[in-house]
Amino acid sequence: MIGGHSDLKVVLVAGPIDFRAGINRLASLVANELGRDPYSNDVFVFRSKRMDRLKLLHFDGSGTVMVTKWLEAGKFFWPPVTGGVIKLTSAQMTLLLGGMDWRRLEENPVKKPQMAG
């Protein structure tokens, strides 16, 4: 299962992919083109050219999960990327997968507690 823990790293892949790609091809893209470990705990998010479909790749410790999401209407909100990848929080990924504009999520930074002394 994808999601559920706060240390989840979500990596948006900058450009569109050939949507015929399966698990092995996507894992190869992650390793060879991004230079990242496809078997880490990260979630890699790929988009279609029309931006109405997403594929997610995630290794959960026992196997690789690939999820495909197609929007019936509209497009996914994808940030402009000048190169590389963009990292999202788990909350931002939830909004993205829901077809909502995740960029409007207002984060409330919390200061790390100091040790009592």
Backbone atoms as SQL, in Angstrom:
CREATE TABLE atoms (id INTEGER PRIMARY KEY, chain TEXT, resi INTEGER, resn TEXT, atom TEXT, x REAL, y REAL, z REAL);
INSERT INTO atoms VALUES
  (1, 'A', 1, 'MET', 'N', 0.839, -1.175, 0.000),
  (2, 'A', 1, 'MET', 'CA', 0.000, 0.000, 0.000),
  (3, 'A', 1, 'MET', 'C', 0.888, 1.244, 0.000),
  (4, 'A', 2, 'ILE', 'N', 0.488, 2.248, -0.760),
  (5, 'A', 2, 'ILE', 'CA', 1.257, 3.484, -0.851),
  (6, 'A', 2, 'ILE', 'C', 0.668, 4.505, 0.103),
  (7, 'A', 3, 'GLY', 'N', 1.553, 5.189, 0.822),
  (8, 'A', 3, 'GLY', 'CA', 1.108, 6.282, 1.686),
  (9, 'A', 3, 'GLY', 'C', 0.966, 5.851, 3.129),
  (10, 'A', 4, 'GLY', 'N', 0.509, 6.801, 3.927),
  (11, 'A', 4, 'GLY', 'CA', 0.212, 6.499, 5.302),
  (12, 'A', 4, 'GLY', 'C', 1.262, 6.896, 6.316),
  (13, 'A', 5, 'HIS', 'N', 2.509, 7.089, 5.929),
  (14, 'A', 5, 'HIS', 'CA', 3.502, 7.479, 6.924),
  (15, 'A', 5, 'HIS', 'C', 4.139, 8.796, 6.535),
  (16, 'A', 6, 'SER', 'N', 4.519, 9.569, 7.533),
  (17, 'A', 6, 'SER', 'CA', 4.962, 10.948, 7.321),
  (18, 'A', 6, 'SER', 'C', 6.327, 11.069, 6.653),
  (19, 'A', 7, 'ASP', 'N', 7.147, 10.024, 6.704),
  (20, 'A', 7, 'ASP', 'CA', 8.475, 10.125, 6.098),
  (21, 'A', 7, 'ASP', 'C', 8.492, 9.666, 4.637),
  (22, 'A', 8, 'LEU', 'N', 7.326, 9.458, 4.068),
  (23, 'A', 8, 'LEU', 'CA', 7.220, 9.054, 2.672),
  (24, 'A', 8, 'LEU', 'C', 7.738, 10.163, 1.770),
  (25, 'A', 9, 'LYS', 'N', 8.639, 9.805, 0.852),
  (26, 'A', 9, 'LYS', 'CA', 9.163, 10.775, -0.103),
  (27, 'A', 9, 'LYS', 'C', 8.492, 10.527, -1.439),
  (28, 'A', 10, 'VAL', 'N', 7.917, 11.580, -2.007),
  (29, 'A', 10, 'VAL', 'CA', 7.243, 11.497, -3.287),
  (30, 'A', 10, 'VAL', 'C', 8.074, 12.266, -4.299),
  (31, 'A', 11, 'VAL', 'N', 8.443, 11.615, -5.379),
  (32, 'A', 11, 'VAL', 'CA', 9.278, 12.223, -6.399),
  (33, 'A', 11, 'VAL', 'C', 8.479, 12.305, -7.699),
  (34, 'A', 12, 'LEU', 'N', 8.221, 13.539, -8.153),
  (35, 'A', 12, 'LEU', 'CA', 7.553, 13.733, -9.436),
  (36, 'A', 12, 'LEU', 'C', 8.614, 13.724, -10.523),
  (37, 'A', 13, 'VAL', 'N', 8.418, 12.903, -11.528),
  (38, 'A', 13, 'VAL', 'CA', 9.354, 12.844, -12.642),
  (39, 'A', 13, 'VAL', 'C', 8.972, 13.961, -13.608),
  (40, 'A', 14, 'ALA', 'N', 9.950, 14.748, -14.016),
  (41, 'A', 14, 'ALA', 'CA', 9.709, 16.000, -14.723),
  (42, 'A', 14, 'ALA', 'C', 8.918, 15.866, -16.021),
  (43, 'A', 15, 'GLY', 'N', 9.347, 15.017, -16.918),
  (44, 'A', 15, 'GLY', 'CA', 8.720, 14.957, -18.236),
  (45, 'A', 15, 'GLY', 'C', 7.716, 13.831, -18.364),
  (46, 'A', 16, 'PRO', 'N', 6.937, 13.850, -19.453),
  (47, 'A', 16, 'PRO', 'CA', 5.966, 12.774, -19.676),
  (48, 'A', 16, 'PRO', 'C', 6.669, 11.479, -20.083),
  (49, 'A', 17, 'ILE', 'N', 5.978, 10.364, -19.858),
  (50, 'A', 17, 'ILE', 'CA', 6.511, 9.047, -20.225),
  (51, 'A', 17, 'ILE', 'C', 5.580, 8.394, -21.242),
  (52, 'A', 18, 'ASP', 'N', 6.085, 7.363, -21.881),
  (53, 'A', 18, 'ASP', 'CA', 5.271, 6.509, -22.733),
  (54, 'A', 18, 'ASP', 'C', 4.397, 5.687, -21.791),
  (55, 'A', 19, 'PHE', 'N', 3.088, 5.864, -21.875),
  (56, 'A', 19, 'PHE', 'CA', 2.211, 5.235, -20.897),
  (57, 'A', 19, 'PHE', 'C', 2.046, 3.735, -21.088),
  (58, 'A', 20, 'ARG', 'N', 2.688, 3.168, -22.097),
  (59, 'A', 20, 'ARG', 'CA', 2.691, 1.717, -22.255),
  (60, 'A', 20, 'ARG', 'C', 3.710, 1.075, -21.325),
  (61, 'A', 21, 'ALA', 'N', 4.573, 1.878, -20.698),
  (62, 'A', 21, 'ALA', 'CA', 5.634, 1.372, -19.822),
  (63, 'A', 21, 'ALA', 'C', 5.053, 0.657, -18.612),
  (64, 'A', 22, 'GLY', 'N', 5.666, -0.477, -18.289),
  (65, 'A', 22, 'GLY', 'CA', 5.261, -1.250, -17.121),
  (66, 'A', 22, 'GLY', 'C', 6.250, -1.063, -15.977),
  (67, 'A', 23, 'ILE', 'N', 6.131, -1.923, -14.980),
  (68, 'A', 23, 'ILE', 'CA', 6.959, -1.822, -13.774),
  (69, 'A', 23, 'ILE', 'C', 8.454, -1.855, -14.109),
  (70, 'A', 24, 'ASN', 'N', 8.874, -2.803, -14.924),
  (71, 'A', 24, 'ASN', 'CA', 10.308, -2.941, -15.209),
  (72, 'A', 24, 'ASN', 'C', 10.852, -1.722, -15.944),
  (73, 'A', 25, 'ARG', 'N', 10.112, -1.209, -16.906),
  (74, 'A', 25, 'ARG', 'CA', 10.567, -0.034, -17.657),
  (75, 'A', 25, 'ARG', 'C', 10.628, 1.191, -16.744),
  (76, 'A', 26, 'LEU', 'N', 9.633, 1.372, -15.884),
  (77, 'A', 26, 'LEU', 'CA', 9.636, 2.520, -14.974),
  (78, 'A', 26, 'LEU', 'C', 10.775, 2.408, -13.963),
  (79, 'A', 27, 'ALA', 'N', 11.029, 1.215, -13.447),
  (80, 'A', 27, 'ALA', 'CA', 12.147, 1.018, -12.515),
  (81, 'A', 27, 'ALA', 'C', 13.467, 1.334, -13.221),
  (82, 'A', 28, 'SER', 'N', 13.568, 0.954, -14.482),
  (83, 'A', 28, 'SER', 'CA', 14.767, 1.258, -15.259),
  (84, 'A', 28, 'SER', 'C', 14.933, 2.762, -15.456),
  (85, 'A', 29, 'LEU', 'N', 13.838, 3.475, -15.727),
  (86, 'A', 29, 'LEU', 'CA', 13.887, 4.934, -15.865),
  (87, 'A', 29, 'LEU', 'C', 14.374, 5.591, -14.569),
  (88, 'A', 30, 'VAL', 'N', 13.843, 5.116, -13.447),
  (89, 'A', 30, 'VAL', 'CA', 14.233, 5.670, -12.146),
  (90, 'A', 30, 'VAL', 'C', 15.728, 5.465, -11.921),
  (91, 'A', 31, 'ALA', 'N', 16.219, 4.259, -12.180),
  (92, 'A', 31, 'ALA', 'CA', 17.628, 3.941, -11.924),
  (93, 'A', 31, 'ALA', 'C', 18.562, 4.612, -12.920),
  (94, 'A', 32, 'ASN', 'N', 18.260, 4.498, -14.202),
  (95, 'A', 32, 'ASN', 'CA', 19.199, 4.936, -15.234),
  (96, 'A', 32, 'ASN', 'C', 19.094, 6.405, -15.606),
  (97, 'A', 33, 'GLU', 'N', 17.892, 6.970, -15.582),
  (98, 'A', 33, 'GLU', 'CA', 17.746, 8.365, -15.990),
  (99, 'A', 33, 'GLU', 'C', 17.708, 9.330, -14.812),
  (100, 'A', 34, 'LEU', 'N', 17.197, 8.863, -13.680),
  (101, 'A', 34, 'LEU', 'CA', 17.158, 9.732, -12.497),
  (102, 'A', 34, 'LEU', 'C', 18.313, 9.462, -11.543),
  (103, 'A', 35, 'GLY', 'N', 18.958, 8.304, -11.709),
  (104, 'A', 35, 'GLY', 'CA', 20.060, 7.944, -10.819),
  (105, 'A', 35, 'GLY', 'C', 19.604, 7.689, -9.397),
  (106, 'A', 36, 'ARG', 'N', 18.383, 7.199, -9.246),
  (107, 'A', 36, 'ARG', 'CA', 17.820, 6.925, -7.921),
  (108, 'A', 36, 'ARG', 'C', 17.540, 5.433, -7.798),
  (109, 'A', 37, 'ASP', 'N', 17.325, 4.996, -6.572),
  (110, 'A', 37, 'ASP', 'CA', 17.060, 3.588, -6.301),
  (111, 'A', 37, 'ASP', 'C', 15.556, 3.327, -6.394),
  (112, 'A', 38, 'PRO', 'N', 15.098, 2.567, -7.393),
  (113, 'A', 38, 'PRO', 'CA', 13.664, 2.300, -7.518),
  (114, 'A', 38, 'PRO', 'C', 13.130, 1.392, -6.413),
  (115, 'A', 39, 'TYR', 'N', 14.031, 0.797, -5.636),
  (116, 'A', 39, 'TYR', 'CA', 13.621, -0.096, -4.557),
  (117, 'A', 39, 'TYR', 'C', 13.793, 0.553, -3.184),
  (118, 'A', 40, 'SER', 'N', 13.860, 1.873, -3.182),
  (119, 'A', 40, 'SER', 'CA', 13.864, 2.616, -1.921),
  (120, 'A', 40, 'SER', 'C', 12.409, 2.735, -1.469),
  (121, 'A', 41, 'ASN', 'N', 12.179, 3.452, -0.427),
  (122, 'A', 41, 'ASN', 'CA', 10.815, 3.646, 0.069),
  (123, 'A', 41, 'ASN', 'C', 10.116, 4.822, -0.628),
  (124, 'A', 42, 'ASP', 'N', 10.769, 5.418, -1.621),
  (125, 'A', 42, 'ASP', 'CA', 10.195, 6.576, -2.313),
  (126, 'A', 42, 'ASP', 'C', 9.069, 6.157, -3.259),
  (127, 'A', 43, 'VAL', 'N', 8.162, 7.092, -3.507),
  (128, 'A', 43, 'VAL', 'CA', 7.113, 6.911, -4.505),
  (129, 'A', 43, 'VAL', 'C', 7.490, 7.769, -5.700),
  (130, 'A', 44, 'PHE', 'N', 7.556, 7.164, -6.869),
  (131, 'A', 44, 'PHE', 'CA', 7.895, 7.883, -8.093),
  (132, 'A', 44, 'PHE', 'C', 6.612, 8.075, -8.898),
  (133, 'A', 45, 'VAL', 'N', 6.339, 9.325, -9.255),
  (134, 'A', 45, 'VAL', 'CA', 5.100, 9.655, -9.961),
  (135, 'A', 45, 'VAL', 'C', 5.442, 10.098, -11.374),
  (136, 'A', 46, 'PHE', 'N', 4.834, 9.436, -12.338),
  (137, 'A', 46, 'PHE', 'CA', 5.044, 9.721, -13.755),
  (138, 'A', 46, 'PHE', 'C', 3.731, 10.235, -14.337),
  (139, 'A', 47, 'ARG', 'N', 3.828, 11.075, -15.363),
  (140, 'A', 47, 'ARG', 'CA', 2.609, 11.603, -15.978),
  (141, 'A', 47, 'ARG', 'C', 2.582, 11.311, -17.466),
  (142, 'A', 48, 'SER', 'N', 1.372, 11.384, -18.019),
  (143, 'A', 48, 'SER', 'CA', 1.201, 11.228, -19.458),
  (144, 'A', 48, 'SER', 'C', 1.391, 12.583, -20.134),
  (145, 'A', 49, 'LYS', 'N', 1.518, 12.551, -21.431),
  (146, 'A', 49, 'LYS', 'CA', 1.691, 13.781, -22.205),
  (147, 'A', 49, 'LYS', 'C', 0.478, 14.704, -22.063),
  (148, 'A', 50, 'ARG', 'N', -0.722, 14.119, -22.048),
  (149, 'A', 50, 'ARG', 'CA', -1.953, 14.916, -21.939),
  (150, 'A', 50, 'ARG', 'C', -2.242, 15.371, -20.511),
  (151, 'A', 51, 'MET', 'N', -1.471, 14.875, -19.551),
  (152, 'A', 51, 'MET', 'CA', -1.585, 15.227, -18.132),
  (153, 'A', 51, 'MET', 'C', -2.920, 14.822, -17.504),
  (154, 'A', 52, 'ASP', 'N', -3.567, 13.826, -18.086),
  (155, 'A', 52, 'ASP', 'CA', -4.813, 13.325, -17.505),
  (156, 'A', 52, 'ASP', 'C', -4.625, 11.944, -16.868),
  (157, 'A', 53, 'ARG', 'N', -3.394, 11.436, -16.899),
  (158, 'A', 53, 'ARG', 'CA', -3.088, 10.122, -16.340),
  (159, 'A', 53, 'ARG', 'C', -1.780, 10.180, -15.561),
  (160, 'A', 54, 'LEU', 'N', -1.720, 9.376, -14.499),
  (161, 'A', 54, 'LEU', 'CA', -0.513, 9.238, -13.689),
  (162, 'A', 54, 'LEU', 'C', -0.210, 7.772, -13.493),
  (163, 'A', 55, 'LYS', 'N', 1.074, 7.466, -13.306),
  (164, 'A', 55, 'LYS', 'CA', 1.504, 6.148, -12.845),
  (165, 'A', 55, 'LYS', 'C', 2.407, 6.371, -11.654),
  (166, 'A', 56, 'LEU', 'N', 2.207, 5.580, -10.623),
  (167, 'A', 56, 'LEU', 'CA', 3.031, 5.639, -9.427),
  (168, 'A', 56, 'LEU', 'C', 3.770, 4.321, -9.294),
  (169, 'A', 57, 'LEU', 'N', 5.021, 4.409, -8.915),
  (170, 'A', 57, 'LEU', 'CA', 5.845, 3.231, -8.692),
  (171, 'A', 57, 'LEU', 'C', 6.377, 3.296, -7.268),
  (172, 'A', 58, 'HIS', 'N', 6.220, 2.189, -6.529),
  (173, 'A', 58, 'HIS', 'CA', 6.631, 2.172, -5.126),
  (174, 'A', 58, 'HIS', 'C', 7.023, 0.751, -4.730),
  (175, 'A', 59, 'PHE', 'N', 8.182, 0.629, -4.111),
  (176, 'A', 59, 'PHE', 'CA', 8.604, -0.650, -3.537),
  (177, 'A', 59, 'PHE', 'C', 8.222, -0.624, -2.069),
  (178, 'A', 60, 'ASP', 'N', 7.370, -1.558, -1.627),
  (179, 'A', 60, 'ASP', 'CA', 6.847, -1.533, -0.259),
  (180, 'A', 60, 'ASP', 'C', 7.581, -2.461, 0.698),
  (181, 'A', 61, 'GLY', 'N', 8.685, -3.030, 0.256),
  (182, 'A', 61, 'GLY', 'CA', 9.445, -3.933, 1.116),
  (183, 'A', 61, 'GLY', 'C', 9.243, -5.386, 0.758),
  (184, 'A', 62, 'SER', 'N', 8.103, -5.706, 0.148),
  (185, 'A', 62, 'SER', 'CA', 7.858, -7.091, -0.256),
  (186, 'A', 62, 'SER', 'C', 7.689, -7.232, -1.763),
  (187, 'A', 63, 'GLY', 'N', 7.551, -6.110, -2.445),
  (188, 'A', 63, 'GLY', 'CA', 7.378, -6.133, -3.893),
  (189, 'A', 63, 'GLY', 'C', 7.138, -4.727, -4.408),
  (190, 'A', 64, 'THR', 'N', 7.066, -4.611, -5.728),
  (191, 'A', 64, 'THR', 'CA', 6.862, -3.310, -6.349),
  (192, 'A', 64, 'THR', 'C', 5.391, -3.141, -6.707),
  (193, 'A', 65, 'VAL', 'N', 4.865, -1.975, -6.384),
  (194, 'A', 65, 'VAL', 'CA', 3.473, -1.630, -6.658),
  (195, 'A', 65, 'VAL', 'C', 3.456, -0.581, -7.757),
  (196, 'A', 66, 'MET', 'N', 2.604, -0.785, -8.759),
  (197, 'A', 66, 'MET', 'CA', 2.393, 0.235, -9.775),
  (198, 'A', 66, 'MET', 'C', 0.905, 0.574, -9.775),
  (199, 'A', 67, 'VAL', 'N', 0.624, 1.854, -9.651),
  (200, 'A', 67, 'VAL', 'CA', -0.752, 2.333, -9.625),
  (201, 'A', 67, 'VAL', 'C', -0.940, 3.255, -10.814),
  (202, 'A', 68, 'THR', 'N', -2.067, 3.115, -11.502),
  (203, 'A', 68, 'THR', 'CA', -2.404, 4.002, -12.606),
  (204, 'A', 68, 'THR', 'C', -3.680, 4.751, -12.254),
  (205, 'A', 69, 'LYS', 'N', -3.677, 6.047, -12.492),
  (206, 'A', 69, 'LYS', 'CA', -4.861, 6.875, -12.228),
  (207, 'A', 69, 'LYS', 'C', -5.179, 7.659, -13.481),
  (208, 'A', 70, 'TRP', 'N', -6.432, 7.575, -13.938),
  (209, 'A', 70, 'TRP', 'CA', -6.921, 8.334, -15.090),
  (210, 'A', 70, 'TRP', 'C', -8.011, 9.255, -14.588),
  (211, 'A', 71, 'LEU', 'N', -7.948, 10.517, -14.947),
  (212, 'A', 71, 'LEU', 'CA', -9.026, 11.444, -14.612),
  (213, 'A', 71, 'LEU', 'C', -10.101, 11.352, -15.689),
  (214, 'A', 72, 'GLU', 'N', -11.339, 11.310, -15.276),
  (215, 'A', 72, 'GLU', 'CA', -12.447, 11.275, -16.231),
  (216, 'A', 72, 'GLU', 'C', -12.621, 12.626, -16.916),
  (217, 'A', 73, 'ALA', 'N', -12.303, 13.687, -16.206),
  (218, 'A', 73, 'ALA', 'CA', -12.387, 15.038, -16.769),
  (219, 'A', 73, 'ALA', 'C', -11.273, 15.870, -16.154),
  (220, 'A', 74, 'GLY', 'N', -10.737, 16.805, -16.910),
  (221, 'A', 74, 'GLY', 'CA', -9.712, 17.703, -16.399),
  (222, 'A', 74, 'GLY', 'C', -8.319, 17.114, -16.499),
  (223, 'A', 75, 'LYS', 'N', -7.390, 17.807, -15.884),
  (224, 'A', 75, 'LYS', 'CA', -5.988, 17.421, -15.905),
  (225, 'A', 75, 'LYS', 'C', -5.404, 17.518, -14.514),
  (226, 'A', 76, 'PHE', 'N', -4.300, 16.816, -14.319),
  (227, 'A', 76, 'PHE', 'CA', -3.572, 16.918, -13.061),
  (228, 'A', 76, 'PHE', 'C', -2.796, 18.225, -13.049),
  (229, 'A', 77, 'PHE', 'N', -2.666, 18.823, -11.882),
  (230, 'A', 77, 'PHE', 'CA', -1.889, 20.048, -11.729),
  (231, 'A', 77, 'PHE', 'C', -0.431, 19.656, -11.577),
  (232, 'A', 78, 'TRP', 'N', 0.352, 20.002, -12.554),
  (233, 'A', 78, 'TRP', 'CA', 1.767, 19.638, -12.571),
  (234, 'A', 78, 'TRP', 'C', 2.577, 20.922, -12.559),
  (235, 'A', 79, 'PRO', 'N', 3.517, 21.048, -11.663),
  (236, 'A', 79, 'PRO', 'CA', 4.298, 22.288, -11.589),
  (237, 'A', 79, 'PRO', 'C', 5.259, 22.423, -12.765),
  (238, 'A', 80, 'PRO', 'N', 5.596, 23.649, -13.120),
  (239, 'A', 80, 'PRO', 'CA', 6.614, 23.809, -14.153),
  (240, 'A', 80, 'PRO', 'C', 7.956, 23.308, -13.606),
  (241, 'A', 81, 'VAL', 'N', 8.651, 22.549, -14.410),
  (242, 'A', 81, 'VAL', 'CA', 9.909, 21.954, -13.983),
  (243, 'A', 81, 'VAL', 'C', 10.998, 22.371, -14.960),
  (244, 'A', 82, 'THR', 'N', 12.091, 22.866, -14.444),
  (245, 'A', 82, 'THR', 'CA', 13.199, 23.264, -15.311),
  (246, 'A', 82, 'THR', 'C', 14.208, 22.138, -15.473),
  (247, 'A', 83, 'GLY', 'N', 14.094, 21.118, -14.673),
  (248, 'A', 83, 'GLY', 'CA', 14.996, 19.966, -14.763),
  (249, 'A', 83, 'GLY', 'C', 14.928, 19.165, -13.491),
  (250, 'A', 84, 'GLY', 'N', 15.175, 17.891, -13.595),
  (251, 'A', 84, 'GLY', 'CA', 15.191, 17.052, -12.404),
  (252, 'A', 84, 'GLY', 'C', 13.808, 16.640, -11.947),
  (253, 'A', 85, 'VAL', 'N', 13.628, 16.635, -10.662),
  (254, 'A', 85, 'VAL', 'CA', 12.386, 16.164, -10.066),
  (255, 'A', 85, 'VAL', 'C', 11.900, 17.165, -9.024),
  (256, 'A', 86, 'ILE', 'N', 10.665, 16.978, -8.602),
  (257, 'A', 86, 'ILE', 'CA', 10.075, 17.793, -7.545),
  (258, 'A', 86, 'ILE', 'C', 9.631, 16.832, -6.454),
  (259, 'A', 87, 'LYS', 'N', 9.863, 17.197, -5.218),
  (260, 'A', 87, 'LYS', 'CA', 9.457, 16.345, -4.103),
  (261, 'A', 87, 'LYS', 'C', 8.170, 16.898, -3.496),
  (262, 'A', 88, 'LEU', 'N', 7.257, 15.990, -3.169),
  (263, 'A', 88, 'LEU', 'CA', 5.988, 16.349, -2.535),
  (264, 'A', 88, 'LEU', 'C', 5.886, 15.665, -1.183),
  (265, 'A', 89, 'THR', 'N', 5.122, 16.276, -0.315),
  (266, 'A', 89, 'THR', 'CA', 4.802, 15.618, 0.949),
  (267, 'A', 89, 'THR', 'C', 3.689, 14.609, 0.687),
  (268, 'A', 90, 'SER', 'N', 3.430, 13.759, 1.658),
  (269, 'A', 90, 'SER', 'CA', 2.356, 12.785, 1.537),
  (270, 'A', 90, 'SER', 'C', 1.008, 13.493, 1.360),
  (271, 'A', 91, 'ALA', 'N', 0.800, 14.603, 2.072),
  (272, 'A', 91, 'ALA', 'CA', -0.449, 15.363, 1.950),
  (273, 'A', 91, 'ALA', 'C', -0.599, 15.953, 0.552),
  (274, 'A', 92, 'GLN', 'N', 0.490, 16.491, 0.001),
  (275, 'A', 92, 'GLN', 'CA', 0.436, 17.048, -1.349),
  (276, 'A', 92, 'GLN', 'C', 0.152, 15.950, -2.369),
  (277, 'A', 93, 'MET', 'N', 0.723, 14.759, -2.175),
  (278, 'A', 93, 'MET', 'CA', 0.461, 13.654, -3.084),
  (279, 'A', 93, 'MET', 'C', -1.011, 13.265, -3.052),
  (280, 'A', 94, 'THR', 'N', -1.613, 13.266, -1.875),
  (281, 'A', 94, 'THR', 'CA', -3.029, 12.932, -1.756),
  (282, 'A', 94, 'THR', 'C', -3.881, 13.899, -2.571),
  (283, 'A', 95, 'LEU', 'N', -3.571, 15.184, -2.485),
  (284, 'A', 95, 'LEU', 'CA', -4.303, 16.176, -3.271),
  (285, 'A', 95, 'LEU', 'C', -4.065, 15.991, -4.763),
  (286, 'A', 96, 'LEU', 'N', -2.816, 15.750, -5.148),
  (287, 'A', 96, 'LEU', 'CA', -2.484, 15.540, -6.556),
  (288, 'A', 96, 'LEU', 'C', -3.280, 14.366, -7.120),
  (289, 'A', 97, 'LEU', 'N', -3.300, 13.245, -6.400),
  (290, 'A', 97, 'LEU', 'CA', -4.020, 12.063, -6.866),
  (291, 'A', 97, 'LEU', 'C', -5.522, 12.287, -6.922),
  (292, 'A', 98, 'GLY', 'N', -6.011, 13.216, -6.121),
  (293, 'A', 98, 'GLY', 'CA', -7.433, 13.561, -6.138),
  (294, 'A', 98, 'GLY', 'C', -7.787, 14.525, -7.254),
  (295, 'A', 99, 'GLY', 'N', -6.792, 14.920, -8.050),
  (296, 'A', 99, 'GLY', 'CA', -7.042, 15.853, -9.138),
  (297, 'A', 99, 'GLY', 'C', -7.188, 17.287, -8.669),
  (298, 'A', 100, 'MET', 'N', -6.785, 17.560, -7.433),
  (299, 'A', 100, 'MET', 'CA', -6.896, 18.909, -6.876),
  (300, 'A', 100, 'MET', 'C', -5.580, 19.655, -7.043),
  (301, 'A', 101, 'ASP', 'N', -5.652, 20.969, -6.931),
  (302, 'A', 101, 'ASP', 'CA', -4.456, 21.794, -7.061),
  (303, 'A', 101, 'ASP', 'C', -3.675, 21.739, -5.756),
  (304, 'A', 102, 'TRP', 'N', -2.719, 20.829, -5.696),
  (305, 'A', 102, 'TRP', 'CA', -1.947, 20.604, -4.476),
  (306, 'A', 102, 'TRP', 'C', -1.085, 21.803, -4.112),
  (307, 'A', 103, 'ARG', 'N', -0.836, 22.706, -5.085),
  (308, 'A', 103, 'ARG', 'CA', 0.008, 23.864, -4.815),
  (309, 'A', 103, 'ARG', 'C', -0.673, 24.844, -3.855),
  (310, 'A', 104, 'ARG', 'N', -1.973, 24.692, -3.681),
  (311, 'A', 104, 'ARG', 'CA', -2.707, 25.586, -2.778),
  (312, 'A', 104, 'ARG', 'C', -2.680, 25.117, -1.330),
  (313, 'A', 105, 'LEU', 'N', -2.067, 23.980, -1.096),
  (314, 'A', 105, 'LEU', 'CA', -1.954, 23.467, 0.265),
  (315, 'A', 105, 'LEU', 'C', -1.053, 24.394, 1.064),
  (316, 'A', 106, 'GLU', 'N', -1.579, 24.933, 2.109),
  (317, 'A', 106, 'GLU', 'CA', -0.815, 25.847, 2.952),
  (318, 'A', 106, 'GLU', 'C', -0.219, 25.068, 4.104),
  (319, 'A', 107, 'GLU', 'N', 1.077, 25.034, 4.130),
  (320, 'A', 107, 'GLU', 'CA', 1.752, 24.314, 5.201),
  (321, 'A', 107, 'GLU', 'C', 1.962, 25.224, 6.393),
  (322, 'A', 108, 'ASN', 'N', 1.766, 24.673, 7.571),
  (323, 'A', 108, 'ASN', 'CA', 2.027, 25.392, 8.804),
  (324, 'A', 108, 'ASN', 'C', 3.276, 24.803, 9.432),
  (325, 'A', 109, 'PRO', 'N', 4.414, 25.458, 9.232),
  (326, 'A', 109, 'PRO', 'CA', 5.651, 24.888, 9.771),
  (327, 'A', 109, 'PRO', 'C', 5.600, 24.813, 11.293),
  (328, 'A', 110, 'VAL', 'N', 6.090, 23.714, 11.813),
  (329, 'A', 110, 'VAL', 'CA', 6.126, 23.512, 13.257),
  (330, 'A', 110, 'VAL', 'C', 7.586, 23.468, 13.665),
  (331, 'A', 111, 'LYS', 'N', 7.927, 24.294, 14.648),
  (332, 'A', 111, 'LYS', 'CA', 9.302, 24.307, 15.138),
  (333, 'A', 111, 'LYS', 'C', 9.555, 23.046, 15.943),
  (334, 'A', 112, 'LYS', 'N', 10.761, 22.530, 15.788),
  (335, 'A', 112, 'LYS', 'CA', 11.159, 21.351, 16.543),
  (336, 'A', 112, 'LYS', 'C', 11.242, 21.707, 18.015),
  (337, 'A', 113, 'PRO', 'N', 10.631, 20.903, 18.877),
  (338, 'A', 113, 'PRO', 'CA', 10.698, 21.192, 20.316),
  (339, 'A', 113, 'PRO', 'C', 12.141, 21.166, 20.825),
  (340, 'A', 114, 'GLN', 'N', 12.408, 22.049, 21.765),
  (341, 'A', 114, 'GLN', 'CA', 13.732, 22.064, 22.378),
  (342, 'A', 114, 'GLN', 'C', 13.711, 21.190, 23.628),
  (343, 'A', 115, 'MET', 'N', 14.855, 20.627, 23.938),
  (344, 'A', 115, 'MET', 'CA', 14.936, 19.768, 25.102),
  (345, 'A', 115, 'MET', 'C', 14.747, 20.585, 26.365),
  (346, 'A', 116, 'ALA', 'N', 14.017, 20.022, 27.272),
  (347, 'A', 116, 'ALA', 'CA', 13.832, 20.683, 28.574),
  (348, 'A', 116, 'ALA', 'C', 15.135, 20.608, 29.353),
  (349, 'A', 117, 'GLY', 'N', 15.476, 21.689, 29.963),
  (350, 'A', 117, 'GLY', 'CA', 16.748, 21.615, 30.652),
  (351, 'A', 117, 'GLY', 'C', 16.752, 22.281, 31.901);
